[in-house]
């Protein structure tokens, strides 16, 4: 019997089966915009080439089209795929190059004193 991978995804253990790309932990602040959403900040929790998980107090609707804007990058479009309390998942409209994912994680980190 092998060791089972663990996930702390709010959707539960079945979410691991749905993963199609490696996710990287992140503590990144981004701006989010959408048709029915006033511009505001979100905290990126993890990111992959296909999507990400963010935390925010915004009231979002699953299926809504949004744009995430990271400092120093163009906007990345996607859809709200799921929501649970203050966490929600975004599926990117177009896969991000892995170099872009790594650059987002490395260059947009929240400073340690601000990460609270």
Secondary structure, DSSP 8 states (H G I E B T S, - for coil): ---------TT-THHHHH--S--EEEEEEEEEEETTEEEEEEEEEEE-SSEEEEE-S----TT-EEEEE-TTS-EEEEEEEEEETTEEEEEESS---HHHHHHHHHHSB--TTT--
